[in-house]
Amino acid sequence: MRILCDQNVPTKYIEAFDNADNITVTTVDSVLQHDAADKDIVAYAERHDWVIFTNDDDFFVVGGDHGLLLYDQLDDPVPGDVVTAIQRIAEAYHTRSEITESVPGNWI
């Protein structure tokens, strides 16, 4: 899975994704401007086949055909648990546009 981390995703998740099998990761800061608008992030993700990883629920209303993985920052999920959940999601869905899940959710 190709994961595009939103601007405020902590480094611990980016590093965990970078070290995980079958996950390619980049950040908004690496491919767009740090202050890129949500609509620009969505457009980039759609054009380049990335799934957005974020704690910003505004991405639910932006629309479009982007994959989205939303986590709750207040829950502070363990990076390894998030990686495992994402790997399970990647196995369950065939296209990024089908992916709208809450990570970690009750099933981790």
N, C-alpha and C positions, 0 to 999 in steps of 0.2 A: 504494500500500500504506500502511496505517496502522500505524505502529510505536510501541510503548510500550517505552521504555527503562527497564530495571531500575535500581535505586538506584545501582549502582556503575559504570555505563557512563560512560566518560570524555566530557567535553564535546566533544572533537574529533569524535566520531561523531555526537553530537546536532546539532552545527552542520552537519556534512556532510549529514545527512539533511534538515535544515531548508532547505538550499540546493539540494537535488536535485529534479528533475522527478518528478512522480507519487509522491512520498513525503510523507506527513503524519506528523509526529513529536510525541510528548509524552513526559513522564517520569512515573515513579511519584511523584516528589516533587510534581509539579504536580496530580495527580488523586487521590492517596491520601496517607497519612502516610508520612514517610521510612522509618519502621521497619515498614511494612506486611509482613505475612507473605506467603510465596509463594502460599499458597492464596487469599488476598485479591486478590493481583495477578492470578492466573489467573481468578478470578471476574469481576473488573473487565474484563479483556481479552475474556472470552467475552461478557459483557453488551453491551459497547460496540464489538465487532468490531475489536479491536487484535491485532496480532502482537507477541509479546514478543521483544525483543532483549536478550540477556543473556550473561554469561560464567559463569553459575551453572547447573551441570548438574543441580541439584535439581529444576528445572522438568520434567525428563524423567519423574520419578516422581510428580509431583503429580497427574497424570491430567487428564482434562477434554478439552474440545474447542477448545483454544486453539492458534493458530499459534505456532511457536517458531523463532527464529533464534539459534543458539548460536555464539559466537566464542571463540577461545582467546586470553585476555589475554596469555599468555606470548609468543605469536607476534606480538603488537602489529601487527595488520594495518593497512595504509594505509587511511585513511577513504575515499578515492576508490575503492579496490578493493572495499571493503565495499559502498559505494553501488551500484557496477556489478553486483556479485553479487546484491544484493537486487533490483535492477531486472530482472535475468535470472530470478530466482526468481519474481517477480511475473508475468512473462510466461508462465512454465511451469505455474503452478498457478492453478486457478480459484477455490478457496476457501481461506480461512486455515487451516482445520482439516487440510488436506493438507500444510501446510508444516512440516516438521521437517528442517532442513538445518544443516550445519556450515559456518560462514562464517569464513575464506575457503575452506577445503577445498583439494583439489588441482587444482581446475578453474579457478582464477583465474590 
